[in-house]
Amino acid sequence: MQLTPLPEAGKPDYLAGLVTDALDKGAHVANPGGGTVRESFFYPAVLYPVDARMRVYHEEQFGPVVPIVPFDEVDEVIDYVLDSQYGQQLSLFGKDPELIGRLVDTFANQVGRINLNAQCQRGPDQYPFNGRKDSAEGTLSVDDALRTFSIRTLVATRFTPANQQLVSDILQERRSSFLTTDYLF
């Protein structure tokens, strides 16, 4: 793994503030050295458990802070995404085509990219940048904003036999109306 300094002035202090706020409200840093700041370098921090009282639960921080929110029911996750003001991407991990298909349909208009059995990652490296809701507000013109927010949601996964089978099952069993090979002309 390669880690680099943060390019934004004040970013390490901002991220440290998120970590401190979470720690003050009951989370802990789950990885050794997480949240350590040295000038413009911020060592990644995994925070657990995170809840709605914490800033990191609500803020789109673009930093190496990983908030882990425990949940008992999948509807809690659905409500979180529906209520969030941001929508760049999310990751779904699982093998159940019925559940994954339902979640793809639920989130297709909430986020710009859905990763199946793969972590969230930088989009511009492989796919077009897109976002929903208040994500991607930094576009420079109305034309750029309309183009950016008009890009359909992307469903992406790593090319593995298990993921091929999952997507195949979703398609063949018609477990998703968004992830389909049926097209109208």
Buried (B, 14 or more C-beta within 10 A) or exposed (E): EEEEEBEEEEBBEBBBBBBEBBBEBEBEBEEEEBBBBEEBEBBBBBBBBBBEEBBBBBBBBEBBBBBEBEEEEEEEBBEBBEEBEBBBBBBBEEEEBEEBBBBBBBBBEBBBBBBBBBEBEEBEEEBEBBBBBEBBEEBEEEEEBEEBBEBEBBBBBEEEEEBEEBBEBBBEEEBBEBBBEEEEE
